[in-house]
Amino acid sequence: MRRSPSIVPQSDDRDVYLVLDDFGHLGCSWRETDEQSTDRVAIVQDLLEGQYNNPQRVIAFNTAEGWSRDVSENIADEIARRCGMDGLDIPPHLETFIERPGNKREMPLKNAS
């Protein structure tokens, strides 16, 4: 039997991050992302900038190393830490993601204006 070539590059030894986004009544979907925007730094920045409607989950994988895992809690921790260090409020579109059960952390205090 003839096999189709894999669409996943085997020689690309890097971690790839994808976001599951909730579109309400339309349901959830893994968001399309440009290849250069799938690293951890880019995903965190895109989340902070509001590039996702209602993020539900973040997964990471590395095909060369043969692993995948849910990194939602790690990403939520990083977002909360960055907002706290910068003295910023958690963006409203990320509050549910940050507070989700399993993502146990204290929310930074809201800035007093």
N, C-alpha and C positions, 0 to 999 in steps of 0.2 A: 504494500500500500504506500502511495506517495504521500509525504507529509509536507504541509505548508511551512515555510520558514516562520520563525517566531518574529512577532512585531516588537518584542522587548529586546533591546540590545544587551547581549550577554557581557560585552567588554566594558560597559558603562558602570564602573565601580563607584557609585555615588548614592547617597540617600535621597529618596524622592518623597515629597510630602503632598498629600491630597486632602481636600476638605469636602466633607459631606454637608451640603447646605439644604436647609428646609425652605421650600417655596410656598408654604401654607397649603392651600387647597390643591395646589399642583403636585404636592409631594416632595420627597427628597431626591437629590441627585448629586453624584460626584461631579464637582465643577470642572469644566474644561479649563486648563491652565497652560500657558506657554511653557515650553520645556525649561527655559532659563528662569522661570518663576516658581519652580517646585522645590527649592531648597528651604531649609528651616527659616533662615533670615527673611527671605521673600514672603513666605507664608505668614509669618508673624506680622510683618509690616502690612501686608494686604489685609489681614484681619483687623489690625488697628485702624487702617484707613477706611474700613467699611466696604471692602470689595465683596464681602459675603453678606447675604441677607440675614440668615439665622443659622450660624454654624452649629452642627450637631456633633461632629466627630472629626478628628484629624488622624489619618493613618500615615505611617512611613514605611517604606520598603527599600530594599537594596537587592536587586536581582543577582548581582555578581556574588554577593555574600549569602544569598538564599534566605533572607528573613523578611518578615513584615510584622508590624505591631501597631496597636492603638496608642497614639502618643497625645491624646486629647488632654490628659491631666498635665503632662509636661508643658504643653503649649499654653494651657490656661495659667499654670504657675508662672511661666515666662512673661505672659501679658500682664498679669497682676503685679509681678515684680517690676517690670519696666514702667508701668503706670505709677506705682508707688515711688520709685526712684526719681521719676520726672515730676512728681507732685501733680499728676493728672488724675482725673476721674476715669474709672473704667467706662469706655464708650457704651452708651445704652444698648447698642446692637450686640454687645458681647457679654452683658451682665448675666443672662441666662446660661451661656456657655461657661462662664467663670464659676457660677454658683451651682452648676449641675451636680447632683449626688455623685460621689466618687472623686470630685474635684474639691477636696477639702482644704480650704484656705480662708484666711480672713480677708474680707474686702478692704481695700484702702479707704480711709475716711474721705468723704466728699470734701472738695475744696469749699471753704467758706468764702462767699463773695461779699 
